[in-house]
Amino acid sequence: MRGAATGLSAKLVVHEREDSPVLDALIMADMTTGPAGQSFDFDTRIDKILVRYEPVSEVHNAISKARPYLGAAVERTRNRLAVRT
């Protein structure tokens, strides 16, 4: 459930969740770029995020739970880009 980790579920429920190639591309940009703009592959980026936060933190838990969804968005974007080249 969106916002469950942060307690924002009730506030987020009024907003429709976007499911689009644009969202996938934004996720890919975020999940393959480090804080200083350096490029990372998806797994390295996720692992670096998880190392920065304690396993009991909201960020660690949210990223861990979202990893499959985020990885799928990155893969869909890569596939879209491959078709275009």
Backbone as JSON, one array per atom type, in Angstrom:
{
  "sequence": "MRGAATGLSAKLVVHEREDSPVLDALIMADMTTGPAGQSFDFDTRIDKILVRYEPVSEVHNAISKARPYLGAAVERTRNRLAVRT",
  "N": [[0.84, -1.18, 0.0], [0.59, 2.17, -0.88], [2.43, 4.66, 0.81], [2.27, 3.44, 3.27], [4.56, 2.88, 4.8], [5.28, 5.36, 5.72], [3.08, 6.35, 6.96], [1.28, 7.79, 5.45], [-0.82, 6.87, 3.96], [-3.64, 7.4, 4.08], [-3.77, 10.03, 3.18], [-2.71, 9.82, 0.64], [-4.46, 8.2, -0.77], [-6.42, 9.63, -2.07], [-5.33, 10.41, -4.42], [-4.84, 9.41, -7.73], [-2.9, 6.66, -8.72], [-0.23, 6.9, -10.88], [0.54, 5.06, -13.76], [2.69, 4.61, -16.03], [4.78, 4.98, -19.0], [6.28, 7.29, -18.59], [6.46, 7.54, -15.79], [7.91, 5.17, -15.31], [10.33, 5.86, -16.62], [11.18, 8.01, -15.04], [11.61, 6.69, -12.62], [13.68, 4.99, -13.46], [15.67, 6.91, -14.01], [16.11, 7.93, -11.44], [16.83, 5.62, -10.04], [19.19, 4.78, -11.18], [21.1, 6.63, -10.93], [23.45, 8.23, -8.91], [23.8, 10.15, -5.8], [25.59, 12.2, -6.4], [25.36, 12.47, -9.08], [26.55, 10.43, -10.47], [26.67, 7.47, -12.54], [24.99, 4.39, -11.98], [24.41, 0.85, -11.96], [21.22, -0.67, -11.54], [21.0, -2.55, -9.31], [23.33, -1.99, -7.82], [22.86, 0.68, -7.11], [20.53, 0.44, -5.5], [21.57, -1.21, -3.47], [23.5, 0.55, -2.37], [21.84, 2.53, -1.32], [20.49, 1.03, 0.65], [22.59, 0.4, 2.37], [23.15, 2.85, 3.5], [21.1, 3.32, 5.29], [19.72, 2.23, 8.37], [18.57, -1.14, 8.96], [16.08, -1.08, 10.25], [14.95, 1.28, 9.58], [12.55, 3.55, 8.04], [13.09, 4.22, 5.38], [14.84, 2.17, 4.52], [13.18, -0.07, 4.8], [11.05, 0.62, 3.05], [12.35, 0.86, 0.54], [13.38, -1.72, 0.29], [10.99, -3.24, 0.13], [9.9, -2.12, -2.18], [11.71, -2.77, -4.13], [11.37, -4.91, -6.16], [9.28, -3.77, -7.75], [10.44, -1.31, -8.53], [12.69, -2.27, -9.91], [11.42, -3.58, -12.02], [10.3, -1.41, -13.35], [12.6, -0.11, -14.24], [13.58, -2.06, -15.97], [11.49, -2.2, -17.87], [11.75, 0.31, -19.01], [14.32, 0.17, -20.11], [13.82, -1.8, -22.04], [11.99, -0.43, -23.67], [13.66, 1.61, -24.63], [15.51, 0.07, -26.06], [13.98, -0.9, -28.16], [13.57, 1.39, -29.59], [16.05, 2.0, -30.64]],
  "CA": [[0.0, 0.0, 0.0], [1.36, 3.41, -0.96], [2.47, 5.49, 1.98], [2.15, 2.68, 4.51], [5.79, 3.01, 5.58], [5.38, 6.71, 6.29], [1.81, 6.71, 7.57], [0.59, 8.74, 4.58], [-1.79, 6.16, 3.12], [-4.94, 8.08, 4.04], [-3.64, 11.24, 2.37], [-2.37, 9.46, -0.74], [-5.54, 7.46, -1.4], [-7.23, 10.52, -2.9], [-4.61, 10.63, -5.67], [-4.73, 8.24, -8.58], [-1.52, 6.24, -8.95], [0.13, 6.9, -12.29], [1.21, 3.86, -14.27], [2.97, 5.04, -17.4], [6.19, 4.99, -19.4], [6.94, 8.45, -17.99], [6.81, 7.15, -14.42], [9.01, 4.2, -15.41], [11.55, 6.58, -16.97], [11.61, 8.76, -13.86], [12.16, 5.71, -11.7], [14.99, 4.58, -13.98], [16.62, 8.01, -13.81], [16.42, 8.0, -10.02], [17.43, 4.37, -9.54], [20.47, 4.47, -11.86], [21.93, 7.82, -10.75], [23.81, 8.44, -7.52], [23.57, 11.48, -5.25], [26.48, 13.18, -7.03], [25.16, 12.41, -10.51], [27.25, 9.3, -11.08], [25.82, 6.38, -13.05], [25.06, 3.09, -11.31], [23.39, -0.1, -12.37], [20.1, -0.67, -10.59], [21.29, -3.28, -8.07], [24.34, -1.25, -7.06], [22.2, 1.86, -6.55], [19.68, -0.01, -4.39], [22.45, -1.66, -2.38], [24.09, 1.73, -1.74], [20.78, 3.14, -0.51], [20.23, 0.19, 1.81], [23.73, 0.5, 3.29], [23.1, 4.15, 4.18], [20.02, 3.35, 6.27], [19.58, 1.08, 9.26], [17.5, -2.05, 8.52], [14.79, -0.77, 10.89], [14.48, 2.61, 9.16], [11.46, 3.6, 7.07], [13.64, 4.23, 4.02], [15.35, 0.82, 4.24], [12.02, -0.95, 4.63], [10.3, 1.0, 1.85], [13.15, 0.51, -0.64], [13.42, -3.18, 0.22], [9.69, -3.72, -0.36], [9.65, -1.6, -3.53], [12.77, -3.19, -5.06], [10.86, -5.59, -7.36], [8.54, -2.81, -8.57], [11.41, -0.37, -9.09], [13.49, -3.01, -10.89], [10.58, -3.83, -13.19], [10.18, -0.13, -14.06], [13.88, 0.1, -14.92], [13.65, -3.02, -17.08], [10.55, -1.77, -18.91], [12.33, 1.48, -19.7], [15.42, -0.35, -20.95], [13.21, -2.47, -23.18], [11.45, 0.62, -24.55], [14.79, 2.27, -25.29], [16.11, -0.89, -27.01], [13.1, -0.97, -29.33], [13.72, 2.65, -30.33], [17.38, 2.14, -31.27]],
  "C": [[0.88, 1.24, 0.0], [1.28, 4.17, 0.35], [2.4, 4.76, 3.29], [3.38, 2.85, 5.39], [5.89, 4.36, 6.28], [4.1, 7.17, 6.96], [1.0, 7.69, 6.73], [-0.5, 8.1, 3.72], [-3.11, 6.89, 2.98], [-4.88, 9.33, 3.17], [-3.39, 10.91, 0.9], [-3.52, 8.8, -1.48], [-6.4, 8.34, -2.31], [-6.58, 10.8, -4.25], [-4.5, 9.33, -6.45], [-3.25, 7.92, -8.81], [-1.26, 6.2, -10.45], [0.84, 5.59, -12.62], [1.48, 4.13, -15.74], [4.45, 4.9, -17.73], [6.96, 6.18, -18.8], [7.36, 8.14, -16.56], [7.97, 6.16, -14.43], [10.33, 4.89, -15.7], [12.07, 7.4, -15.8], [12.22, 7.84, -12.82], [13.54, 5.27, -12.16], [16.03, 5.67, -13.74], [17.06, 8.08, -12.35], [17.21, 6.77, -9.55], [18.71, 3.96, -10.27], [21.43, 5.66, -11.78], [22.18, 8.03, -9.26], [23.59, 9.88, -7.08], [24.45, 12.57, -5.87], [26.39, 13.14, -8.55], [25.87, 11.27, -11.22], [26.28, 8.2, -11.5], [26.07, 5.1, -12.26], [24.12, 2.14, -12.03], [22.38, -0.18, -11.23], [20.46, -1.34, -9.26], [22.31, -2.56, -7.21], [23.71, -0.03, -6.39], [21.33, 1.49, -5.35], [20.54, -0.43, -3.21], [23.08, -0.48, -1.65], [23.06, 2.48, -0.88], [20.59, 2.34, 0.77], [21.36, 0.25, 2.83], [23.68, 1.79, 4.1], [22.08, 4.2, 5.31], [19.99, 2.07, 7.09], [18.43, 0.18, 8.78], [16.13, -1.77, 9.13], [14.22, 0.56, 10.42], [13.35, 2.49, 8.13], [11.98, 3.53, 5.65], [14.12, 2.82, 3.64], [14.19, -0.13, 3.97], [11.27, -0.65, 3.34], [11.05, 0.59, 0.58], [13.21, -1.0, -0.8], [12.13, -3.75, -0.35], [9.44, -3.31, -1.8], [10.65, -2.1, -4.56], [12.24, -3.92, -6.29], [10.11, -4.64, -8.3], [9.49, -1.84, -9.26], [12.25, -1.04, -10.18], [12.71, -3.28, -12.16], [10.42, -2.55, -14.02], [11.45, 0.16, -14.85], [13.97, -0.82, -16.14], [12.7, -2.64, -18.21], [11.12, -0.6, -19.7], [13.49, 1.05, -20.6], [14.87, -1.02, -22.2], [12.63, -1.46, -24.18], [12.56, 1.31, -25.32], [15.43, 1.35, -26.33], [15.29, -0.98, -28.29], [13.29, 0.27, -30.21], [15.07, 2.78, -31.04], [17.59, 1.15, -32.36]]
}
